Amino acid sequence: MKNTNIAAIILSGGYSSRMGSFKPLLKFGEKSAIELLVDTYKSAGISNIIIVTGYKGSEVAEKLRDSGITCIQNENYAQGMFTSVIKGIKALDTDIAAFFIHPVDIPLVKKHTIEVLKNKYLQSDQGIIYPEFCARKGHPPLIDCKYQKAILSSDGEGGLKKILEKYSSDSVTVAVYDRAILMDMDTQADYERLLVYFHADAPDKEEYYRIIDLYGVPEKIIRHCRKVAEVSVEILRSLDNAGYALNESALQAAAMLHDMARMEKNHAEAAAEILKDIGYGKVASIVGSHMDIEVNDDGKVTESEILYLADKLVKEDKLISLEERFQPSFKKYHHNPEVLSKIENRRDAAYKIIKKIEALTGKGFIYG
């Protein structure tokens, strides 16, 4: 049985000179970049984490003082990142099977990505595992400890990438849904883009189409989802114009992915579970209620309610009225009171949402 003891080496020793601010301590919500990465690895089941510090190393160590994480100072950090790689590898326990190398300036890689790489390593014979997004390799690589000696004996010319290229025959790339593997923060502009991505709390267009592709969603369902997304965004923007702010990124992604598991039983719940596992809790909650929903009576309209309504207004990829949507079902199940009651509840929920939208906008519903 393969050794499952895997470590993570997080490189946090650079000057951050191009950024103008110290990258490890830049904030994402309530946490710094270094804290976020530590939490990601811990949540993915990686407890053996080594932080290699350098410039302002005492500040990083203080930030992580209560985390139980090992911080080691690289005295040679001014000579470049490869010296931190060497320092981290030398600090590995002898029973470690493989290790991630993760620069702190790529802070938003998801837990699911780390788990995918770990599982691929454990299930395959390859010694170097790379994540790939849309045919582009990113960070972090997962490296078998059999390459420790080769790395430690290298002169570092060309960095770790150059060393690992020598062993490309023993490497494999794994497709992930995570564009963050390519998103670093060398400059202030990079950081601002990462903040936008972080606060969206949703897959962007490239990511949700990658999810659609990797899950083999049929073209007919994709066309339906596109139309539902179009209607959803139009409804949301009508509320925005009335001064009512919602998360358009999350709604757009949820609309595009709401039927990704359409061929499965309880497909709304199945899709929500997949998205939650990937790391999109907000989008998962929107998707999970697109078949049945409890409409809030507080006057507010939620992204979940908008998706629910838009889905009822679209049959295949055509816009229809609620009457057109529900009348065939009423006829089909008129002899079955239990099913009929569920259909009535779904129809009534849709009309409740419309009334709320009209009250907020002061206008008749745009699809009425």
C-alpha positions as a Markdown table, in Angstrom:
| # | Residue | x | y | z |
|---|---|---|---|---|
| 1 | Met | 0.0 | 0.0 | 0.0 |
| 2 | Lys | 1.3 | 3.4 | -1.0 |
| 3 | Asn | 2.5 | 5.7 | 1.8 |
| 4 | Thr | -0.2 | 8.4 | 2.4 |
| 5 | Asn | 1.9 | 10.7 | 4.4 |
| 6 | Ile | 2.0 | 13.9 | 2.3 |
| 7 | Ala | 3.4 | 17.3 | 3.3 |
| 8 | Ala | 3.1 | 20.9 | 2.0 |
| 9 | Ile | 5.9 | 23.3 | 1.7 |
| 10 | Ile | 4.6 | 26.9 | 1.5 |
| 11 | Leu | 7.2 | 29.4 | 0.2 |
| 12 | Ser | 6.9 | 32.7 | 2.0 |
| 13 | Gly | 10.4 | 34.2 | 1.9 |
| 14 | Gly | 10.5 | 36.8 | -0.8 |
| 15 | Tyr | 10.7 | 40.6 | -0.7 |
| 16 | Ser | 7.4 | 41.3 | -2.4 |
| 17 | Ser | 9.2 | 44.1 | -4.1 |
| 18 | Arg | 7.0 | 44.4 | -7.2 |
| 19 | Met | 3.9 | 44.3 | -5.1 |
| 20 | Gly | 4.9 | 47.1 | -2.8 |
| 21 | Ser | 3.1 | 45.3 | 0.1 |
| 22 | Phe | 4.1 | 42.2 | 1.9 |
| 23 | Lys | 2.3 | 39.4 | 0.1 |
| 24 | Pro | 2.0 | 36.8 | 2.8 |
| 25 | Leu | 0.0 | 39.2 | 5.0 |
| 26 | Leu | -2.3 | 40.7 | 2.3 |
| 27 | Lys | -5.9 | 40.2 | 3.3 |
| 28 | Phe | -8.6 | 38.1 | 1.7 |
| 29 | Gly | -11.7 | 38.8 | 3.8 |
| 30 | Glu | -10.8 | 38.2 | 7.5 |
| 31 | Lys | -7.6 | 36.2 | 6.7 |
| 32 | Ser | -4.2 | 36.8 | 5.3 |
| 33 | Ala | -2.9 | 35.0 | 2.2 |
| 34 | Ile | -0.6 | 32.8 | 4.4 |
| 35 | Glu | -3.5 | 31.9 | 6.8 |
| 36 | Leu | -5.8 | 31.1 | 3.8 |
| 37 | Leu | -3.3 | 28.7 | 2.4 |
| 38 | Val | -2.7 | 26.9 | 5.7 |
| 39 | Asp | -6.5 | 26.5 | 6.1 |
| 40 | Thr | -6.8 | 25.1 | 2.6 |
| 41 | Tyr | -4.2 | 22.4 | 3.2 |
| 42 | Lys | -5.6 | 21.5 | 6.6 |
| 43 | Ser | -9.1 | 21.2 | 5.2 |
| 44 | Ala | -7.7 | 18.9 | 2.5 |
| 45 | Gly | -6.3 | 16.6 | 5.1 |
| 46 | Ile | -2.7 | 17.8 | 4.9 |
| 47 | Ser | -1.5 | 18.4 | 8.4 |
| 48 | Asn | 2.3 | 18.3 | 7.9 |
| 49 | Ile | 2.8 | 21.9 | 6.7 |
| 50 | Ile | 6.1 | 23.7 | 6.6 |
| 51 | Ile | 6.2 | 27.5 | 6.0 |
| 52 | Val | 9.6 | 28.7 | 4.7 |
| 53 | Thr | 10.0 | 32.3 | 5.7 |
| 54 | Gly | 12.7 | 34.9 | 4.9 |
| 55 | Tyr | 12.0 | 38.6 | 4.6 |
| 56 | Lys | 9.8 | 39.7 | 7.6 |
| 57 | Gly | 9.9 | 36.1 | 8.7 |
| 58 | Ser | 9.1 | 37.0 | 12.3 |
| 59 | Glu | 5.9 | 38.7 | 11.2 |
| 60 | Val | 4.7 | 35.6 | 9.4 |
| 61 | Ala | 5.7 | 33.4 | 12.3 |
| 62 | Glu | 3.7 | 35.7 | 14.7 |
| 63 | Lys | 0.7 | 35.5 | 12.4 |
| 64 | Leu | 0.7 | 31.7 | 12.5 |
| 65 | Arg | 1.8 | 31.5 | 16.2 |
| 66 | Asp | -1.4 | 29.7 | 17.3 |
| 67 | Ser | -1.8 | 27.5 | 14.2 |
| 68 | Gly | 0.5 | 24.6 | 15.2 |
| 69 | Ile | 2.4 | 25.1 | 11.9 |
| 70 | Thr | 6.2 | 24.8 | 11.6 |
| 71 | Cys | 7.8 | 28.0 | 10.4 |
| 72 | Ile | 11.5 | 27.8 | 9.4 |
| 73 | Gln | 13.6 | 30.8 | 8.5 |
| 74 | Asn | 15.6 | 30.8 | 5.3 |
| 75 | Glu | 18.7 | 32.9 | 5.9 |
| 76 | Asn | 19.5 | 32.9 | 2.2 |
| 77 | Tyr | 16.2 | 34.2 | 1.0 |
| 78 | Ala | 17.8 | 37.1 | -0.8 |
| 79 | Gln | 19.4 | 34.6 | -3.2 |
| 80 | Gly | 16.0 | 33.7 | -4.6 |
| 81 | Met | 13.0 | 31.3 | -4.3 |
| 82 | Phe | 15.0 | 28.1 | -5.0 |
| 83 | Thr | 16.9 | 28.5 | -1.7 |
| 84 | Ser | 13.5 | 28.4 | 0.1 |
| 85 | Val | 12.7 | 25.2 | -1.8 |
| 86 | Ile | 15.9 | 23.6 | -0.6 |
| 87 | Lys | 15.3 | 24.8 | 3.0 |
| 88 | Gly | 11.8 | 23.3 | 3.0 |
| 89 | Ile | 12.8 | 20.0 | 1.5 |
| 90 | Lys | 15.6 | 19.6 | 4.0 |
| 91 | Ala | 13.0 | 20.1 | 6.8 |
| 92 | Leu | 10.8 | 17.2 | 5.7 |
| 93 | Asp | 10.4 | 14.3 | 8.0 |
| 94 | Thr | 11.9 | 11.0 | 6.8 |
| 95 | Asp | 8.5 | 9.3 | 6.7 |
| 96 | Ile | 7.0 | 11.8 | 4.1 |
| 97 | Ala | 6.1 | 10.2 | 0.8 |
| 98 | Ala | 5.5 | 13.3 | -1.3 |
| 99 | Phe | 5.2 | 17.0 | -0.9 |
| 100 | Phe | 3.5 | 20.0 | -2.4 |
| 101 | Ile | 5.5 | 23.1 | -3.3 |
| 102 | His | 3.3 | 26.2 | -3.0 |
| 103 | Pro | 4.4 | 29.8 | -3.4 |
| 104 | Val | 2.4 | 32.1 | -1.1 |
| 105 | Asp | 1.6 | 34.4 | -4.1 |
| 106 | Ile | -0.8 | 31.8 | -5.5 |
| 107 | Pro | -3.2 | 31.9 | -2.5 |
| 108 | Leu | -6.6 | 31.0 | -3.8 |
| 109 | Val | -6.1 | 27.4 | -4.9 |
| 110 | Lys | -9.1 | 25.4 | -3.7 |
| 111 | Lys | -9.3 | 22.5 | -1.2 |
| 112 | His | -10.8 | 20.3 | -3.9 |
| 113 | Thr | -7.8 | 20.8 | -6.2 |
| 114 | Ile | -5.4 | 19.7 | -3.4 |
| 115 | Glu | -7.6 | 16.6 | -2.8 |
| 116 | Val | -7.6 | 15.8 | -6.5 |
| 117 | Leu | -3.9 | 16.0 | -6.8 |
| 118 | Lys | -3.4 | 13.9 | -3.6 |
| 119 | Asn | -5.8 | 11.2 | -4.8 |
| 120 | Lys | -4.1 | 11.1 | -8.2 |
| 121 | Tyr | -0.8 | 10.6 | -6.6 |
| 122 | Leu | -2.1 | 7.8 | -4.3 |
| 123 | Gln | -3.9 | 6.0 | -7.2 |
| 124 | Ser | -1.1 | 6.2 | -9.9 |
| 125 | Asp | 2.5 | 5.4 | -10.4 |
| 126 | Gln | 3.5 | 8.9 | -11.4 |
| 127 | Gly | 6.0 | 10.7 | -9.2 |
| 128 | Ile | 5.1 | 14.3 | -10.2 |
| 129 | Ile | 1.5 | 15.5 | -10.3 |
| 130 | Tyr | 0.5 | 18.9 | -11.8 |
| 131 | Pro | -2.9 | 20.6 | -11.8 |
| 132 | Glu | -4.1 | 21.7 | -15.2 |
| 133 | Phe | -6.8 | 24.3 | -16.1 |
| 134 | Cys | -7.8 | 24.5 | -19.8 |
| 135 | Ala | -4.5 | 22.9 | -20.9 |
| 136 | Arg | -2.4 | 25.2 | -18.8 |
| 137 | Lys | -0.2 | 23.8 | -16.0 |
| 138 | Gly | -0.3 | 25.6 | -12.7 |
| 139 | His | 0.6 | 25.4 | -9.0 |
| 140 | Pro | 1.1 | 23.5 | -6.8 |
| 141 | Pro | 3.0 | 20.5 | -8.1 |
| 142 | Leu | 3.0 | 17.4 | -5.9 |
| 143 | Ile | 6.4 | 15.7 | -5.9 |
| 144 | Asp | 7.4 | 12.2 | -4.8 |
| 145 | Cys | 10.2 | 12.2 | -2.2 |
| 146 | Lys | 12.3 | 10.1 | -4.6 |
| 147 | Tyr | 13.2 | 13.4 | -6.2 |
| 148 | Gln | 14.5 | 15.0 | -3.0 |
| 149 | Lys | 18.2 | 14.1 | -3.8 |
| 150 | Ala | 18.0 | 15.4 | -7.4 |
| 151 | Ile | 16.6 | 18.7 | -6.2 |
| 152 | Leu | 19.0 | 19.1 | -3.3 |
| 153 | Ser | 22.0 | 18.3 | -5.4 |
| 154 | Ser | 21.0 | 20.8 | -8.2 |
| 155 | Asp | 22.7 | 24.1 | -8.7 |
| 156 | Gly | 19.3 | 25.7 | -9.0 |
| 157 | Glu | 19.8 | 27.0 | -12.5 |
| 158 | Gly | 16.4 | 27.5 | -14.0 |
| 159 | Gly | 14.7 | 26.8 | -10.6 |
| 160 | Leu | 12.5 | 23.9 | -9.6 |
| 161 | Lys | 10.6 | 23.9 | -12.9 |
| 162 | Lys | 13.8 | 23.2 | -14.9 |
| 163 | Ile | 14.7 | 20.3 | -12.6 |
| 164 | Leu | 11.3 | 18.7 | -12.8 |
| 165 | Glu | 11.3 | 19.0 | -16.6 |
| 166 | Lys | 14.0 | 16.3 | -16.7 |
| 167 | Tyr | 11.6 | 13.8 | -15.2 |
| 168 | Ser | 8.6 | 14.7 | -17.5 |
| 169 | Ser | 8.2 | 11.0 | -18.3 |
| 170 | Asp | 7.3 | 10.4 | -14.7 |
| 171 | Ser | 4.8 | 13.3 | -14.5 |
| 172 | Val | 1.1 | 13.6 | -15.2 |
| 173 | Thr | -1.3 | 16.6 | -15.4 |
| 174 | Val | -4.8 | 16.4 | -13.8 |
| 175 | Ala | -7.6 | 18.5 | -15.1 |
| 176 | Val | -9.2 | 20.7 | -12.4 |
| 177 | Tyr | -12.0 | 23.3 | -12.4 |
| 178 | Asp | -9.8 | 25.8 | -10.6 |
| 179 | Arg | -8.4 | 28.8 | -12.5 |
| 180 | Ala | -6.8 | 30.0 | -9.2 |
| 181 | Ile | -3.9 | 27.5 | -9.9 |
| 182 | Leu | -2.8 | 30.1 | -12.6 |
| 183 | Met | -3.5 | 33.3 | -10.6 |
| 184 | Asp | -0.5 | 34.8 | -8.8 |
| 185 | Met | -0.1 | 38.2 | -7.3 |
| 186 | Asp | 3.1 | 39.8 | -8.3 |
| 187 | Thr | 1.7 | 43.3 | -8.5 |
| 188 | Gln | -1.0 | 45.4 | -6.9 |
| 189 | Ala | -3.2 | 45.0 | -10.0 |
| 190 | Asp | -2.9 | 41.2 | -9.7 |
| 191 | Tyr | -3.9 | 41.4 | -6.0 |
| 192 | Glu | -7.0 | 43.5 | -7.0 |
| 193 | Arg | -8.0 | 40.9 | -9.6 |
| 194 | Leu | -7.6 | 38.2 | -7.0 |
| 195 | Leu | -9.8 | 40.1 | -4.6 |
| 196 | Val | -12.6 | 40.4 | -7.2 |
| 197 | Tyr | -12.3 | 36.6 | -7.8 |
| 198 | Phe | -12.3 | 35.9 | -4.1 |
| 199 | His | -15.4 | 38.0 | -3.3 |
| 200 | Ala | -17.4 | 36.7 | -6.2 |
| 201 | Asp | -17.5 | 33.3 | -4.4 |
| 202 | Ala | -18.4 | 31.7 | -7.7 |
| 203 | Pro | -16.8 | 30.0 | -10.7 |
| 204 | Asp | -16.1 | 32.5 | -13.5 |
| 205 | Lys | -17.1 | 31.8 | -17.1 |
| 206 | Glu | -14.0 | 29.7 | -17.9 |
| 207 | Glu | -14.5 | 27.7 | -14.8 |
| 208 | Tyr | -18.2 | 26.9 | -15.1 |
| 209 | Tyr | -17.7 | 25.9 | -18.8 |
| 210 | Arg | -14.8 | 23.7 | -17.6 |
| 211 | Ile | -17.2 | 22.0 | -15.1 |
| 212 | Ile | -19.8 | 21.6 | -17.8 |
| 213 | Asp | -17.2 | 20.0 | -20.1 |
| 214 | Leu | -15.7 | 17.7 | -17.5 |
| 215 | Tyr | -19.1 | 16.5 | -16.4 |
| 216 | Gly | -20.2 | 15.8 | -20.0 |
| 217 | Val | -23.4 | 17.9 | -19.8 |
| 218 | Pro | -25.4 | 17.4 | -23.1 |
| 219 | Glu | -25.7 | 20.3 | -25.5 |
| 220 | Lys | -29.5 | 20.3 | -25.2 |
| 221 | Ile | -29.2 | 21.0 | -21.4 |
| 222 | Ile | -26.4 | 23.6 | -22.0 |
| 223 | Arg | -28.8 | 25.5 | -24.3 |
| 224 | His | -31.5 | 25.4 | -21.6 |
| 225 | Cys | -29.0 | 26.6 | -19.0 |
| 226 | Arg | -27.8 | 29.5 | -21.2 |
| 227 | Lys | -31.4 | 30.7 | -21.6 |
| 228 | Val | -32.1 | 30.4 | -17.9 |
| 229 | Ala | -28.9 | 32.4 | -17.2 |
| 230 | Glu | -30.0 | 35.1 | -19.6 |
| 231 | Val | -33.4 | 35.4 | -18.0 |
| 232 | Ser | -31.9 | 35.3 | -14.4 |
| 233 | Val | -29.5 | 38.1 | -15.1 |
| 234 | Glu | -32.2 | 40.3 | -16.7 |
| 235 | Ile | -34.4 | 39.8 | -13.6 |
| 236 | Leu | -31.4 | 40.6 | -11.3 |
| 237 | Arg | -30.5 | 43.7 | -13.3 |
| 238 | Ser | -34.0 | 45.0 | -13.1 |
| 239 | Leu | -33.6 | 44.8 | -9.3 |
| 240 | Asp | -30.2 | 46.4 | -9.4 |
| 241 | Asn | -31.8 | 49.3 | -11.3 |
| 242 | Ala | -34.2 | 49.7 | -8.3 |
| 243 | Gly | -31.2 | 49.9 | -6.0 |
| 244 | Tyr | -31.3 | 46.3 | -4.9 |
| 245 | Ala | -27.8 | 44.6 | -4.9 |
| 246 | Leu | -27.4 | 40.8 | -5.4 |
| 247 | Asn | -24.5 | 38.5 | -6.4 |
| 248 | Glu | -24.6 | 38.4 | -10.2 |
| 249 | Ser | -21.5 | 36.2 | -10.5 |
| 250 | Ala | -23.0 | 33.5 | -8.2 |
| 251 | Leu | -26.4 | 33.7 | -9.9 |
| 252 | Gln | -24.9 | 33.5 | -13.4 |
| 253 | Ala | -22.8 | 30.5 | -12.4 |
| 254 | Ala | -25.7 | 28.8 | -10.7 |
| 255 | Ala | -28.0 | 29.3 | -13.7 |
| 256 | Met | -25.4 | 27.7 | -16.0 |
| 257 | Leu | -24.8 | 24.8 | -13.7 |
| 258 | His | -28.3 | 24.1 | -12.2 |
| 259 | Asp | -28.9 | 21.1 | -14.5 |
| 260 | Met | -25.4 | 19.8 | -14.7 |
| 261 | Ala | -26.6 | 16.6 | -13.0 |
| 262 | Arg | -29.9 | 16.5 | -14.9 |
| 263 | Met | -29.7 | 12.8 | -15.6 |
| 264 | Glu | -29.4 | 11.9 | -11.9 |
| 265 | Lys | -32.2 | 11.3 | -9.4 |
| 266 | Asn | -32.9 | 14.4 | -7.3 |
| 267 | His | -30.7 | 16.3 | -9.8 |
| 268 | Ala | -30.9 | 19.7 | -7.9 |
| 269 | Glu | -29.5 | 18.1 | -4.7 |
| 270 | Ala | -26.9 | 16.1 | -6.7 |
| 271 | Ala | -25.6 | 19.2 | -8.5 |
| 272 | Ala | -25.5 | 21.2 | -5.3 |
| 273 | Glu | -23.5 | 18.5 | -3.6 |
| 274 | Ile | -20.9 | 18.5 | -6.4 |
| 275 | Leu | -20.6 | 22.3 | -6.3 |
| 276 | Lys | -20.3 | 22.3 | -2.6 |
| 277 | Asp | -17.5 | 19.7 | -2.8 |
| 278 | Ile | -15.7 | 21.8 | -5.4 |
| 279 | Gly | -15.8 | 24.8 | -3.0 |
| 280 | Tyr | -18.7 | 26.9 | -4.2 |
| 281 | Gly | -21.1 | 26.9 | -1.2 |
| 282 | Lys | -23.0 | 30.0 | -2.3 |
| 283 | Val | -23.6 | 28.7 | -5.8 |
| 284 | Ala | -24.5 | 25.2 | -4.4 |
| 285 | Ser | -27.2 | 26.7 | -2.2 |
| 286 | Ile | -28.8 | 28.6 | -5.1 |
| 287 | Val | -28.7 | 25.5 | -7.3 |
| 288 | Gly | -30.1 | 23.2 | -4.6 |
| 289 | Ser | -33.5 | 25.0 | -4.4 |
| 290 | His | -34.2 | 25.5 | -8.1 |
| 291 | Met | -36.8 | 22.7 | -8.2 |
| 292 | Asp | -38.6 | 23.4 | -4.9 |
| 293 | Ile | -38.3 | 26.5 | -2.8 |
| 294 | Glu | -39.7 | 28.2 | 0.3 |
| 295 | Val | -40.3 | 31.8 | -0.7 |
| 296 | Asn | -39.2 | 34.3 | 2.0 |
| 297 | Asp | -42.1 | 36.5 | 3.2 |
| 298 | Asp | -39.8 | 39.4 | 4.3 |
| 299 | Gly | -40.0 | 41.2 | 1.0 |
| 300 | Lys | -36.4 | 40.5 | 0.0 |
| 301 | Val | -35.7 | 38.6 | -3.2 |
| 302 | Thr | -32.8 | 36.1 | -3.2 |
| 303 | Glu | -30.6 | 34.7 | -5.9 |
| 304 | Ser | -32.2 | 31.3 | -5.2 |
| 305 | Glu | -35.7 | 32.8 | -5.9 |
| 306 | Ile | -34.6 | 34.4 | -9.1 |
| 307 | Leu | -33.1 | 31.1 | -10.5 |
| 308 | Tyr | -36.2 | 29.2 | -9.4 |
| 309 | Leu | -38.4 | 31.6 | -11.3 |
| 310 | Ala | -36.2 | 31.8 | -14.4 |
| 311 | Asp | -36.1 | 28.0 | -14.6 |
| 312 | Lys | -39.9 | 27.9 | -14.6 |
| 313 | Leu | -40.1 | 30.5 | -17.4 |
| 314 | Val | -37.8 | 28.5 | -19.7 |
| 315 | Lys | -38.8 | 25.2 | -21.4 |
| 316 | Glu | -35.8 | 23.7 | -23.2 |
| 317 | Asp | -34.3 | 27.0 | -24.6 |
| 318 | Lys | -37.6 | 28.9 | -25.1 |
| 319 | Leu | -39.2 | 31.5 | -22.9 |
| 320 | Ile | -42.8 | 30.6 | -21.9 |
| 321 | Ser | -45.4 | 31.9 | -19.5 |
| 322 | Leu | -46.0 | 30.2 | -16.1 |
| 323 | Glu | -49.4 | 29.1 | -17.4 |
| 324 | Glu | -47.8 | 27.4 | -20.3 |
| 325 | Arg | -45.3 | 25.8 | -18.0 |
| 326 | Phe | -47.7 | 24.4 | -15.4 |
| 327 | Gln | -51.0 | 23.7 | -17.4 |
| 328 | Pro | -49.7 | 20.5 | -19.0 |
| 329 | Ser | -48.7 | 19.1 | -15.6 |
| 330 | Phe | -52.1 | 20.0 | -14.1 |
| 331 | Lys | -53.8 | 18.0 | -16.9 |
| 332 | Lys | -51.5 | 15.1 | -16.7 |
| 333 | Tyr | -51.8 | 14.6 | -12.9 |
| 334 | His | -55.4 | 15.8 | -12.3 |
| 335 | His | -56.2 | 12.4 | -10.9 |
| 336 | Asn | -53.3 | 12.3 | -8.4 |
| 337 | Pro | -54.0 | 14.7 | -5.5 |
| 338 | Glu | -50.5 | 14.3 | -4.0 |
| 339 | Val | -48.6 | 15.2 | -7.1 |
| 340 | Leu | -51.1 | 17.9 | -8.0 |
| 341 | Ser | -50.4 | 19.6 | -4.6 |
| 342 | Lys | -46.7 | 19.7 | -5.3 |
| 343 | Ile | -47.3 | 21.2 | -8.7 |
| 344 | Glu | -49.6 | 23.9 | -7.2 |
| 345 | Asn | -47.0 | 24.7 | -4.6 |
| 346 | Arg | -44.3 | 25.2 | -7.3 |
| 347 | Arg | -46.6 | 27.4 | -9.3 |
| 348 | Asp | -47.7 | 29.5 | -6.3 |
| 349 | Ala | -44.0 | 30.0 | -5.3 |
| 350 | Ala | -43.3 | 31.4 | -8.8 |
| 351 | Tyr | -46.2 | 33.8 | -8.6 |
| 352 | Lys | -45.1 | 34.9 | -5.1 |
| 353 | Ile | -41.6 | 35.7 | -6.4 |
| 354 | Ile | -43.1 | 37.8 | -9.2 |
| 355 | Lys | -45.2 | 39.8 | -6.8 |
| 356 | Lys | -42.1 | 40.5 | -4.7 |
| 357 | Ile | -40.2 | 41.6 | -7.7 |
| 358 | Glu | -43.0 | 43.9 | -8.8 |
| 359 | Ala | -43.2 | 45.4 | -5.3 |
| 360 | Leu | -39.5 | 46.2 | -5.3 |
| 361 | Thr | -39.3 | 47.6 | -8.8 |
| 362 | Gly | -42.6 | 49.4 | -8.8 |
| 363 | Lys | -43.2 | 48.0 | -12.3 |
| 364 | Gly | -45.0 | 45.1 | -13.9 |
| 365 | Phe | -42.8 | 41.9 | -14.2 |
| 366 | Ile | -40.6 | 42.1 | -17.3 |
| 367 | Tyr | -41.8 | 38.7 | -18.5 |
| 368 | Gly | -45.4 | 39.2 | -17.6 |
